[in-house]
Amino acid sequence: MKLTKNFFSAIHELIVAARTSVARGVDLIQVHTNFEIGRRIVEQEQQGKDRAAYGKEVIKELANHLASEFSNGFSASNLAYMRTFFLLYEDRLAIFQTVSGKSRSGSKKRPLTDQPPIFQRVRSLRCA
């Protein structure tokens, strides 16, 4: 039996589509992770207050700590970008709020123990 060029082409397209989908998923998870890191930095800086008194120190100390465990991507400047990303989009991105999160006493903030829905979906895919 001879396999046709169309057969190979269809398999090739399937593989390329799967790889593209995986790359997009990884990118999406990275965006969500960066947003969440930014949110946690802001919460740590503010500690329940409207304004932070020691914001640069939080970022610097976190960068030093993460540099020892992760080699790239968590410099003080990158963490500052993540913080800014969160601050710019916190009111526009409803992707991290669940329906129950929105209904909690009218508060927009979620406790740190809540995980964004993307992480819940990834975990359920791994378990399936």
N, C-alpha and C positions, 0 to 999 in steps of 0.2 A: 504494500500500500504506500503510495506516495502522498506526502503531506503537501498541501497547496500553499502558495505564497499568501493567500488570504487568511489561512489558518494561522500562520506565523505572525502575520500582521495583526490579527485580532488578539492573539496572546500578548504581543508586544504592547498594544494599546491598553490592555487590561493591566499589565504590570506598570506601565507609565502612569496610568490613572491612579492606581493604588499608591504608588510612591508620591505622587502629587498630593493625594488626599492625606497621607501620613505627614508630609511636610507641612501642610496647612494646619493640621491638628497640633503638631508640635509648636508651630508658630503661635497658634491661638493659646495654647497652654502657657507658653512663655509670656505672652502679653498679660494673661490673667495673673500669672505669678508675679510679674513686675508690678502690676497694679496693687496686688495684695501686699507685697513687700512695702510699697509706698504707703499704703493705708496703715500698716502696722508701725512704720517709722513715725508717721504723723501722730498716731495714738500714743506712742511711747513718748514723743516729744511733749505732747500736750498734757498727758496724764489727767484728762478730764477738764482741763482748763481751755479757754478760748485761744490763748496764744502760748507758744512755746518759748521757754526762756533759754534753752540750751540745745537748740536744734542741730547745730554743726557738730557738737560733741557726740551726739547720738550716732550720726552718720559716720563720723571718724572712727569711733570705737567699734561700731558694727563692721565697718570695712576691714579694720585690723583683725577682728575675730574671724570673719569669713575668709580672708586671704589665707589664713593658715589651713583652712579645710578645703576651700575651692580655689583653684588657681586663677581663673579668669571670670570677668563679668560682674564682680562685686566690689569694684574700687569705690572710693568715696564719691567720685564724680558720677559713676553709674548709679549709685544709691541715691544721690541727689536728684538725678534724672527720674528715677522711679518715684521719689517723693513728689516731684513736680508733676509727673504724669498723673498720679492719683489726685493731686489738688486741682489740676485742670479738668479732670473728667469725673470726679466723684459724684457730681449731681446729674451727669448725663448718662452714666453707665448703670443701667438697672440690671446688668447681667449678673451682678453678685448678690442681688437681693432676692430672697425667696418671698413668696406671698406671706408666709408667717413672719419673715423679717420685717416686712413693710407694716404689718399690723401690730407689732409690739409697741404698745404705749405711744404710738405716733413717732417713735424714734427712727431715724434713718440709719443709725449705726448698728452694726452687728457685733456681738462679742467675738473675741479672737478665736474662740473654740469653734465657731461656725466655719465651714469650708465653702468656698465658692462652688456653684453647681458643676462647673467643668471638672473639678477634682472628684466630685461624687460620681459623675458619669465615667470618668477614667477608671476609678476604682471598681465600679460595677462591671465594666468591660473586662478588666483583668480577672475578675472572679468568675466570669461566665465561661 
